[in-house]
């Protein structure tokens, strides 16, 4: 009955393979991925992982638009070596850190 509601029970290794991630990354983001920690074990359910990713993707949509605007601004600023060039570099690094593992993009 539980499997019918939540889907197949998955371990860290299975989630990592499913999402094409390292197991260490899955353990670091287990709460964001809808998982639970039971002592030393991490437990995931297939439907919960999918729901967590879909929920997170929907939440990220407005900031995705902001990132696109930031990229356009950076590209515009890159033309000159003047005052804004350091700010553009900082913004570029900030954008790269946003979703390091590509989990929610």
C-alpha angles and dihedrals in degrees: 000000000000091000090053092056101038103024128232118345110245135193129214093268093053093048090048091053092044092052096033092240137130115266090238090058092050090051091049093051099034094124093049088050093054095255133138131219116224107184105300094343128089117210126196134177119214097233092046092053091050092046092049092052093046092047092048092048091053091048091050096053098094091048090048087061089048091051090053090051090048090051091052091050091049092050090050092050095046092076095077133053091211133107098313099053095090091048090052091053091051091049091049091053091047091053091049091054093049097090106003095174099041091238099140105027 
